[in-house]
Amino acid sequence: MATAQKKLITPHISIMFCGGTGSVTGANFLLEVAISNSNDTDKTFKVLIDCGLEQGSEAAEKFNRQPFPYTPADIDVLLVTHAHADHIGRIPKLVKDGFQGVIYSTPATRDLTEVMLADAVHLLTEEASHLHQPPLYEEGDVQAAFKLWHTIPYYTPTDIGGCISMLAKDSGHILGAAMYELHIGTNVCPTLGAFAPKAGTATSIATKKYGETVVVFTGDLGNSPALFLRDTDSVAGANYIVMESVYGDRNHQSKESRRAELTAVIADTIARKRTLIIPTFSLERTQDILFEINELEHAGKIPSIPVYMDSPLAERVTDIYRQYSTDYNDQAKKLIASGDKDIFAVPKLERIQNNRESERVDSLPNPKIIMAGSGMSVGGRIIRHEQHFLPNRDTTLLLVGYQAVGTLGRALQDGVKEVTIGGEHVPVRAEIKAILGYSSHKDSDHLVEFVSTAGPSLKKVFVAMGEPKSELFLAQRLHDYLGVNAVVPKLGDTIELS
Ligand SMILES: [Zn+2]
């Protein structure tokens, strides 16, 4: 039997910024590792990190329909950081356009992606038929993507081919969210066969030799300490970081003050017998708010109040959150161990099954809370509740998430006195409140602190996944505070790592 011949290798590493640069959404990065040595023919190993939808404008719709700036069939591996649409939304298109490599994510991200893409394909098909266009992709493309999918738990070093050992660390952003630490081009590479993509071969990074380059792709970074998710891991030893910067130029309100505000709004709803409507994102924000209400009621900070969950998608997502309690932080695990078996089980929580029940809820007596999607009031069941309740003075509408310009949610946050819903003019007499502290992203100070964990090995930071102003501001701060070489790549740039 031939023993694996060990060869010295000289990797050339580059990153192409194909999406999520100068923009929060559309994350798509191509890492290329070219290795040549005396015996092997040159081979370039291609790893894509995320394949998300660009969102929020007509230009975005056009961007999503464009061909990828690389040949999908040439990509060996796709790493998926987490299940938000702006990181997974174009995966079925990638498969439709020829990708046949291996897809990796954590188990929770895979399960969440299944639910989120099933919902997305439904919405995309509806949207496309209104516009008399073919949909971006179809159900069959989604199914084809899952045939290529492999799950790797956190903290399990894995040989993904191309002399790359991959480690999924916790980014603390949403359930299952990983940042990928790639140990590239260890100076001893077994054989050219190592270039073949591997479907989950566990390796030990400890056995790798010196001389490797460590590149970290952060995906989105959590607002740690989170309510029940683990803190973001450190990136000690990283040489290069490709990072998000959604809040690169701003800091959040404190966690104590956001909880105090939520307590006050619910207490007021109960005291004055009002309806409280909360438009929520199905993934993460819904679970955050349920956790908070459950905690506040358990601690006797507020009396028990009926909560109607009018979002089948949020219910499916919450069920997946329940299955992965192993991914919670110690505090949440202690709560469960102490008898609070379901941290999202608000005592008077009722799941709304269909549209008829949804209408019935509107006429139930106050006080009550209605939670429904979508989070920015663009589509979803929240719209009908808003149409019904916005004219009422005994209603409070509470915004707990970012509201993009041009959405109904943003108009309400900006204080408009009349809105148009389904062609009908609706006067706004309800009280509109916003708590902006429930972000699942790190703020500017904590992004700087995160980069500082890399230590002296750090050579360069690529600041991406933010509005241009945020990216530039954060790059400047990293330079000023940490003396780090931080750059803001442009869409389409390919940058060589030296
Ligand atoms: Zn995200």
Residues whose N, C-alpha, C, O or C-beta is under 5 A from the ligand:
A	BS01	ZN	H84 D220
